[in-house]
Amino acid sequence: MDTLFARQQMVDQQVRTWEVLDPAVLAALATVPREAFVPAAYEALAFADASIPIGFGQTMLAPKLQGRILQALGIEASDAALEIGTGTGYLCACMEQLAGSVRSMELHAELADIARANLRAMDCTANVEVRDAFDAAPLGEFNAIAVTASLPVYDRRFEQALRIGGRLFVVVGVAPVMDALLVRRMSETQWVRESLFETVLDKLIGAPGPDGFVF
C-alpha cells in the first residue's frame, strides 16, 4: 500500500467532506502516520471511514471524527492540551503537532504502554505525557481538553480544568443519539456550551449514568 497516498486520500475524501477545513488540522492528519497506531491485525483498515478495535473493549475513532475534534478545539502552539482516553496514542500525536504540550490520561495500563511506545517511535515524547487515569494528582489547567468517550450525563469536572478562554470537546447522552459539545470557559464562573453535531461514542469507563450510579 502507498501509505502516503492513502493517508492523503483519507484527509481529502473523509475528513474534508465532514467540514474539517482548518489547514493546521488537515496538515496534522496528513503528517502523523495513522497506520503506525493501528493494531497489526487491522492495519489494512488504518485509513477506513470507521472506528477500529484496539483491544480492551476500546476503539480508535474514525478519522473524520478525530478531525472534527481537533478543529473544534482550535489548538494553538502555545496551548496546554489534555486528552481523556489515550488509546494507542494517535489523536495525542496529532494534538502534539498543534499544541505546546499534551497530557493524555489512559485507564488501561497496557494501552498506555502501547501509546508511549508508539509516541516514542514517532519522536513525539518531548512535549507529551501519558499518565495513568488512576493517578491521584490533580488534572491541572488546560487551554484545550478532548474527551474521547461519551458521558451519559454532563460532568463539570472537565470544564473546571479549563483556563479562561479554554475549550472542551465532549460527547454527552446515550445511544442512539448523543450530542457533541464545545464548551468554552469565559470567566472564573461562566462557561458557554455549543452543540456541534450528533454522534455516538462508547461510554467513558467510570462515568456516572443518568441515575448517578458509577460502574
C-alpha positions as CSV (number, residue, x, y, z in Angstrom):
1,M,0.0,0.0,0.0
2,D,1.2,3.5,-0.8
3,T,0.6,4.8,2.7
4,L,1.3,8.5,1.9
5,F,-1.3,8.4,-0.9
6,A,-3.8,6.5,1.2
7,R,-3.4,9.0,4.1
8,Q,-3.9,11.9,1.8
9,Q,-7.0,10.3,0.3
10,M,-8.3,9.8,3.9
11,V,-7.8,13.5,4.5
12,D,-9.4,14.6,1.2
13,Q,-12.2,12.2,0.9
14,Q,-13.3,11.6,4.5
15,V,-12.1,14.5,6.7
16,R,-12.6,17.4,4.4
17,T,-16.0,16.2,3.4
18,W,-17.1,16.3,7.0
19,E,-16.5,20.0,7.1
20,V,-13.0,19.9,8.5
21,L,-11.2,22.7,6.7
22,D,-8.7,24.1,9.2
23,P,-5.3,23.9,7.4
24,A,-3.3,23.1,10.6
25,V,-5.6,20.2,11.4
26,L,-5.5,18.8,7.9
27,A,-1.7,19.1,7.9
28,A,-1.5,17.2,11.3
29,L,-3.7,14.4,10.0
30,A,-1.7,14.2,6.8
31,T,1.6,14.1,8.6
32,V,1.0,11.7,11.5
33,P,1.2,8.1,10.2
34,R,-2.1,6.7,11.4
35,E,-1.1,3.3,10.2
36,A,1.6,3.2,12.9
37,F,-1.0,3.5,15.6
38,V,-3.3,0.7,14.4
39,P,-3.0,-2.9,15.8
40,A,-1.3,-5.1,13.2
41,A,-4.4,-7.2,12.7
42,Y,-6.3,-4.1,11.5
43,E,-3.5,-2.4,9.5
44,A,-5.5,-2.8,6.3
45,L,-8.2,-0.7,7.8
46,A,-5.9,2.1,9.0
47,F,-7.5,4.7,6.6
48,A,-11.0,3.3,6.6
49,D,-14.0,5.5,7.5
50,A,-14.7,3.5,10.6
51,S,-13.7,3.0,14.2
52,I,-11.0,0.3,14.7
53,P,-10.8,-2.1,17.7
54,I,-7.6,-1.6,19.7
55,G,-8.2,-4.2,22.4
56,F,-9.6,-4.0,26.0
57,G,-13.0,-3.2,24.6
58,Q,-11.8,0.1,23.2
59,T,-11.8,1.6,19.7
60,M,-9.8,4.1,17.7
61,L,-12.2,6.8,16.5
62,A,-12.9,7.3,12.8
63,P,-10.6,9.9,11.1
64,K,-13.3,12.3,10.3
65,L,-14.4,12.5,13.9
66,Q,-10.9,13.0,15.1
67,G,-10.6,15.8,12.6
68,R,-13.8,17.4,13.9
69,I,-12.5,17.2,17.5
70,L,-9.2,18.9,16.6
71,Q,-10.9,21.6,14.6
72,A,-13.5,22.3,17.3
73,L,-10.7,22.8,19.9
74,G,-8.8,25.3,17.8
75,I,-5.5,24.2,19.4
76,E,-2.7,26.8,19.1
77,A,1.1,26.4,19.5
78,S,1.1,28.0,23.0
79,D,-1.7,25.8,24.3
80,A,-1.5,23.1,27.0
81,A,-3.8,20.3,25.9
82,L,-5.4,17.4,27.7
83,E,-6.8,14.2,26.2
84,I,-9.0,11.8,28.2
85,G,-8.6,8.4,26.7
86,T,-5.2,7.8,25.1
87,G,-5.9,4.6,23.2
88,T,-2.9,3.8,21.0
89,G,-1.8,7.4,21.0
90,Y,-2.9,8.6,17.5
91,L,-5.0,11.6,18.5
92,C,-2.4,12.5,21.1
93,A,0.2,12.6,18.4
94,C,-2.0,14.8,16.2
95,M,-2.6,17.2,19.2
96,E,1.2,17.3,19.7
97,Q,1.5,18.7,16.2
98,L,-0.7,21.6,17.2
99,A,-0.1,22.3,20.9
100,G,2.7,23.4,23.1
101,S,2.3,20.5,25.4
102,V,-0.1,17.5,25.7
103,R,-1.1,15.3,28.6
104,S,-3.1,12.2,28.0
105,M,-4.9,10.1,30.5
106,E,-5.5,6.3,30.0
107,L,-7.3,3.9,32.2
108,H,-5.8,0.7,30.8
109,A,-2.1,0.4,31.7
110,E,-1.4,-1.9,28.7
111,L,-2.8,0.6,26.3
112,A,-0.9,3.4,28.0
113,D,2.3,1.4,27.4
114,I,1.4,0.8,23.8
115,A,0.7,4.5,23.3
116,R,4.0,5.5,24.9
117,A,5.9,3.1,22.6
118,N,4.1,4.4,19.6
119,L,4.7,8.0,20.5
120,R,8.4,7.3,21.1
121,A,8.7,5.7,17.7
122,M,7.2,8.9,16.2
123,D,9.6,11.1,18.3
124,C,6.6,12.7,20.0
125,T,7.8,12.5,23.6
126,A,9.4,15.9,24.2
127,N,6.1,17.7,24.9
128,V,3.8,14.7,25.6
129,E,3.0,12.9,28.8
130,V,0.8,9.8,29.0
131,R,-0.5,9.4,32.5
132,D,-2.4,6.6,34.3
133,A,-6.0,7.7,34.7
134,F,-6.0,6.4,38.3
135,D,-3.2,8.9,39.1
136,A,-4.4,10.9,42.1
137,A,-2.6,14.0,41.1
138,P,-4.9,17.0,40.1
139,L,-5.6,17.3,36.4
140,G,-4.2,20.8,36.2
141,E,-5.4,23.6,34.0
142,F,-5.6,23.4,30.2
143,N,-6.4,25.5,27.1
144,A,-7.9,22.6,25.3
145,I,-9.4,19.3,26.5
146,A,-10.7,16.4,24.4
147,V,-12.8,13.7,26.0
148,T,-12.7,10.8,23.5
149,A,-15.5,8.7,25.0
150,S,-19.1,9.7,25.9
151,L,-20.6,10.9,29.1
152,P,-24.2,9.8,29.8
153,V,-24.7,12.9,31.8
154,Y,-22.5,16.1,31.7
155,D,-19.7,16.1,34.2
156,R,-18.5,19.6,35.2
157,R,-15.1,18.5,36.5
158,F,-13.7,18.7,32.9
159,E,-14.9,22.2,32.2
160,Q,-13.4,23.3,35.6
161,A,-10.0,22.2,34.4
162,L,-10.1,24.8,31.6
163,R,-8.2,28.0,31.8
164,I,-10.2,31.1,31.0
165,G,-10.6,31.1,27.2
166,G,-10.1,27.3,27.1
167,R,-12.2,24.9,25.1
168,L,-13.5,21.4,25.9
169,F,-14.8,18.8,23.4
170,V,-17.1,16.3,24.9
171,V,-20.0,14.0,23.8
172,V,-23.0,13.7,26.1
173,G,-26.0,11.5,26.1
174,V,-27.0,7.9,25.5
175,A,-27.4,5.9,22.3
176,P,-29.0,6.2,19.7
177,V,-28.4,9.9,19.8
178,M,-25.6,11.8,21.6
179,D,-24.6,15.5,21.4
180,A,-21.1,16.6,20.6
181,L,-20.5,19.8,22.6
182,L,-17.9,22.5,22.6
183,V,-17.6,24.2,26.0
184,R,-15.7,27.5,26.4
185,R,-14.7,29.0,29.7
186,M,-15.5,32.7,29.6
187,S,-14.6,33.7,33.1
188,E,-14.0,32.2,36.6
189,T,-17.7,31.5,36.9
190,Q,-19.0,31.3,33.3
191,W,-18.9,28.6,30.7
192,V,-20.8,28.5,27.3
193,R,-21.9,25.3,25.7
194,E,-22.3,24.9,21.9
195,S,-23.9,21.9,20.2
196,L,-21.8,20.9,17.2
197,F,-23.3,17.7,15.8
198,E,-24.9,14.3,16.7
199,T,-22.8,11.2,17.0
200,V,-22.5,8.0,19.1
201,L,-19.3,7.1,21.1
202,D,-18.6,4.3,23.6
203,K,-19.2,5.4,27.2
204,L,-16.3,6.7,29.3
205,I,-15.4,4.0,31.8
206,G,-16.5,5.1,35.2
207,A,-18.7,7.9,34.0
208,P,-21.9,8.2,36.0
209,G,-25.1,7.1,34.2
210,P,-28.3,9.1,34.2
211,D,-29.2,7.6,37.6
212,G,-25.9,8.8,39.1
213,F,-24.7,5.2,39.6
214,V,-21.0,4.8,38.9
215,F,-19.8,1.5,37.5
